[in-house]
């Protein structure tokens, strides 16, 4: 009864009206949001297009301003270098290479856009570069910028994009000529700008706006650089493109919409000329990308419009939590990556140093053999004909000695040279090192070197001391980027100066006025690979080399530092008895004949041919073999000489050390003397208990070694 009464209350008219209203509501529920959505899309696209034009114009202004400043800075460099070289003759240019290099290098400090500053002489040959010294002479007369100035252009010239011959870097050259001492064409000053610098700057500038493109191009359409890099899109603007069309009409700046000749898309483009140079900055944005971005935005808005706030809130909460996890993970990963990169950098530097040492060690062996042949034959010539060519022979003898010292210095730099102790009077040897250290410090750091007149002599390796002071000077320079002073002083150490008895020590102190080192790091500075410098600017091996040198000479190294005041490195060496330096130059005095039989084991025929007559002149009966195996065979057959004189490095399965070990085991009383041109082997062989003679050696040294080995 109740159901029937209620049904009767709903009329057909009311039901029909409800259906119509529901249908209309259904249509409106779709149509109204859709209409609003479409209107919003049109307005949003128009707004995005207007905003894109503003972004393009604003980015163009910023990029143009920065590029103009870079060009202006390069012009300023031209003026500064012109002041240095104007009025110099070609001979003066060559004579001032070192000073010019230092000046150019100083001008490029904190100039990341500069690849190098290069000076060419009137013939187009390189004179000096800001990057390297000495710089190899290269004929660059065929270069575009040299030819332009050589044919009379006085002002600045901007080159086309160039890939450098050596480093293969893409650059643009800004060059200007200068005059010689006669007012004529004296050469070219070229400032090389890295296009990668502009690429990186443009990338950073639009990092928050990745749809924008920024580039540099030349009046002829050559593209210097573009961000983003589109790879195979080419390095020229097609001549029929919209930008090139405007340029041909004489417009130095403009805006245009058209199909981009680089991307092939409908784009909004703007460009502007840089000063009076045929250089243009361009910016652009793809309208296709813009439309896609708006459509994606509308699609996203449509997708999330019906989602409840709760779902959005939970999504945001989950996203926030995930973002925090990612940030923490990325921070840990970045820290671990930095630690690993430092370790790999230190290992790489050590490997480079090891490779350099092996290379110099191998070269030194052959070089030392050659020097020994020359030295021995000069000695024989002087002995056999003492009155013939004395001046020339003495000159060649001095040259051999100089070459020997040069080899030692190279090996000391590569840390392949064992310490060769010599009696050193610091009053004589330390002040001349100013010429070695001053170029490293530069003009901002004042250098003072003094030695207390009462300073006692020391016994040390002079080449290692030079390397140690060079390392300390480099560290001091890096600690004083704004300038300061470095004071190197030698004196007798006071009693108990280091907390123990140092009464018989001499100390060399290097004191700078740099930033200093934190107290908690002082006990680590002498550890190998420890460095406070950024990655790539230090190996951490310099102070460890100094510490090792002092320890091996019976001394020690110490450091004291105050943050903000400076650092003092002290090198302690035992005092040596005062005695004059004994030179071994000159003819061999008449010595008592050794009257010994000598078995010479030497694979190098020329070295052997130079040693045999010297041994014979000392009263020795010499038998020579070219292999250690042959020497062993003679010994096994019963041929026992008074002394075996053997080279170390020889071909075959047995070398000199293996022969010495065999002789020690089978005939322990047999006298044996080794000799080698591999400097790194000297310490190892000595630790084995064998007498070893370095190559090259003078006849006097050979005689003394034979006497010692025979006793």
Secondary structure as UniProt FT lines:
FT   HELIX           2..9
FT   HELIX           12..85
FT   TURN            86..87
FT   HELIX           90..95
FT   HELIX           97..107
FT   TURN            108..110
FT   TURN            112..113
FT   STRAND          114..120
FT   TURN            122..123
FT   STRAND          125..129
FT   TURN            141..142
FT   HELIX           144..150
FT   TURN            151..152
FT   STRAND          157..158
FT   STRAND          162..163
FT   TURN            165..167
FT   STRAND          170..179
FT   TURN            181..182
FT   STRAND          185..194
FT   HELIX           195..205
FT   TURN            206..208
FT   TURN            210..211
FT   STRAND          212..218
FT   TURN            219..220
FT   STRAND          222..227
FT   TURN            232..233
FT   TURN            239..240
FT   HELIX           242..248
FT   TURN            249..250
FT   STRAND          253..259
FT   TURN            261..263
FT   STRAND          266..273
FT   TURN            275..276
FT   STRAND          279..286
FT   HELIX           287..305
FT   HELIX           309..384
FT   TURN            386..387
FT   HELIX           390..413
FT   TURN            414..415
FT   STRAND          422..424
FT   HELIX           426..429
FT   HELIX           431..433
FT   HELIX           434..441
FT   TURN            443..444
FT   STRAND          445..451
FT   TURN            453..454
FT   STRAND          458..460
FT   HELIX           462..479
FT   TURN            481..482
FT   STRAND          484..492
FT   TURN            495..498
FT   TURN            503..504
FT   STRAND          505..512
FT   HELIX           519..524
FT   TURN            525..526
FT   TURN            528..529
FT   TURN            535..536
FT   HELIX           542..552
FT   TURN            553..554
FT   STRAND          556..562
FT   TURN            563..565
FT   STRAND          566..575
FT   STRAND          596..601
FT   HELIX           605..617
FT   TURN            618..619
FT   STRAND          620..625
FT   HELIX           628..636
FT   TURN            637..638
FT   STRAND          643..647
FT   HELIX           656..666
FT   TURN            668..669
FT   STRAND          671..676
FT   TURN            679..680
FT   HELIX           681..687
FT   TURN            688..689
FT   STRAND          691..694
FT   HELIX           699..710
//
